Amino acid sequence: MNELSRAVQLRETGRWEEARALLLELSIKMPEDPSVWYQCAWVHDVMELEREAVPFYEKALELGISGGERQGALLGLGSTFRTLGWYERSKAVLEQAIAEFPERREFQVFYAMVLYNLKEHGRAMEILLKQLAETSRDTDIQSYKKAILFYSDKLERVWE
């Protein structure tokens, strides 16, 4: 098992301090490896060190992280910006993620959260209602899917 795999295993088993120490060492030894930077960000996030996670996410993205790790880095950075109250930055990252990965629904959900923070409540509800209608396996929700989708962008409308 290589050192990066070992660090991931430490993080996954809740040994965050050990994982963090190893990942920080690896970021010095392997400064051009975007996966190391992404894992550094991730371990800082799980340790509730959001502010410290930001530069690691940014470096991983700058180094061209790809695939599932890119998706995770974009979601992590967008979510972290939101939790820090940096809503416009969060919105921009999540919009980029949605443009790159339109099929990934998690980006829509986190985007709705930041829209809520930005007082765009109607748009946030619209997104969440569409995600609910399109993904729920609940038979009662599905029986009203057409109505939920129809009303999702008409929440303020009053019919006379």
C-alpha positions in Angstrom: 0.0 0.0 0.0 1.4 3.4 -1.0 1.5 6.3 1.4 -1.5 8.1 -0.2 -3.6 5.0 0.0 -2.6 4.6 3.6 -3.5 8.3 4.3 -7.0 7.7 2.8 -7.4 4.6 4.9 -6.5 6.5 8.0 -9.1 9.2 7.1 -11.8 6.6 6.3 -11.2 4.9 9.7 -11.5 8.2 11.7 -7.8 8.5 12.4 -7.9 12.1 11.1 -4.8 13.5 12.9 -2.6 10.8 11.5 -4.1 11.1 8.1 -3.6 14.9 8.2 0.0 14.6 9.2 0.8 12.1 6.5 -1.0 14.1 3.8 0.8 17.3 4.8 4.1 15.4 4.4 3.0 14.1 1.1 2.1 17.6 -0.1 5.7 18.5 0.4 7.1 15.3 -1.2 4.6 15.3 -4.1 3.6 18.9 -4.7 2.4 18.2 -8.3 0.0 15.4 -7.4 -3.6 16.8 -7.3 -4.9 13.7 -5.5 -2.6 14.5 -2.5 -4.0 18.1 -2.4 -7.6 16.8 -2.7 -7.1 14.4 0.1 -5.5 17.1 2.2 -8.6 19.2 1.7 -10.9 16.4 2.5 -9.3 15.5 5.8 -9.4 19.2 6.8 -13.1 19.3 6.0 -13.9 16.2 8.1 -11.9 17.7 10.9 -14.1 20.9 10.6 -11.1 22.9 9.5 -13.0 24.4 6.6 -10.9 27.6 6.2 -7.8 25.5 6.1 -9.3 23.1 3.5 -9.9 25.9 0.9 -6.3 26.3 -0.4 -5.9 22.5 -0.7 -9.1 22.3 -2.8 -8.0 25.2 -4.9 -4.5 23.7 -5.5 -6.0 20.3 -6.5 -8.2 22.0 -9.1 -5.3 24.2 -10.3 -3.2 21.1 -10.8 -5.9 19.6 -13.0 -7.5 17.0 -10.9 -10.0 14.9 -13.0 -12.8 12.4 -12.9 -14.5 11.6 -9.7 -11.9 13.4 -7.7 -12.6 16.6 -9.7 -16.3 16.2 -8.9 -15.5 15.8 -5.2 -13.1 18.7 -5.2 -15.7 21.0 -6.8 -18.4 19.9 -4.4 -16.1 20.2 -1.5 -14.9 23.7 -2.4 -18.4 24.9 -3.2 -19.8 23.5 0.0 -16.9 24.8 2.1 -17.3 28.3 0.7 -21.0 28.2 1.6 -20.2 27.1 5.2 -17.8 29.9 5.5 -20.4 32.4 4.4 -18.7 33.1 1.1 -21.9 32.6 -0.8 -21.0 34.3 -4.1 -17.9 32.2 -4.4 -19.8 29.1 -3.5 -22.4 29.9 -6.1 -19.7 30.4 -8.8 -18.0 27.1 -8.0 -21.3 25.1 -8.0 -22.4 26.7 -11.3 -19.1 25.6 -12.8 -19.6 22.1 -11.4 -23.2 22.0 -12.8 -21.9 23.1 -16.2 -19.2 20.4 -16.2 -21.3 17.6 -14.7 -24.9 18.3 -15.5 -25.9 14.8 -14.8 -24.7 14.9 -11.2 -27.7 15.8 -9.0 -25.7 16.5 -5.8 -24.4 19.8 -7.3 -28.0 20.9 -7.8 -28.8 20.2 -4.2 -25.8 22.1 -2.8 -26.6 24.9 -5.3 -30.1 25.2 -3.9 -28.6 25.5 -0.4 -26.4 28.5 -1.4 -29.4 30.1 -3.3 -31.3 29.8 0.0 -28.4 31.6 1.7 -28.5 34.3 -1.0 -32.2 34.8 -0.3 -33.2 33.3 -3.7 -35.7 31.1 -1.9 -38.0 30.5 -4.9 -35.2 29.3 -7.2 -33.9 27.1 -4.3 -37.3 25.5 -3.8 -37.8 25.0 -7.5 -34.5 23.1 -7.7 -35.2 21.0 -4.6 -38.7 20.1 -5.7 -37.5 19.0 -9.1 -34.8 16.9 -7.6 -37.4 15.3 -5.2 -39.9 14.6 -8.0 -37.2 13.2 -10.3 -35.4 11.0 -7.7 -37.9 9.9 -5.1 -38.9 6.3 -5.1 -41.8 7.0 -2.7 -44.9 5.9 -4.5 -47.0 8.8 -3.1 -44.5 11.4 -4.2 -44.4 9.7 -7.7 -48.2 9.8 -7.9 -47.9 13.7 -7.7 -44.7 14.0 -9.7 -46.4 15.9 -12.6 -48.0 18.4 -10.2 -44.8 18.9 -8.2 -42.8 19.6 -11.4 -45.6 21.9 -12.6 -45.7 24.0 -9.5 -42.0 23.9 -8.7 -41.4 27.3 -10.5 -44.9 28.8 -9.7 -44.8 28.8 -5.9 -45.6 32.6 -5.7 -48.5 32.4 -8.2 -52.0 32.6 -7.0 -54.7 31.3 -9.3 -58.0 33.3 -9.3 
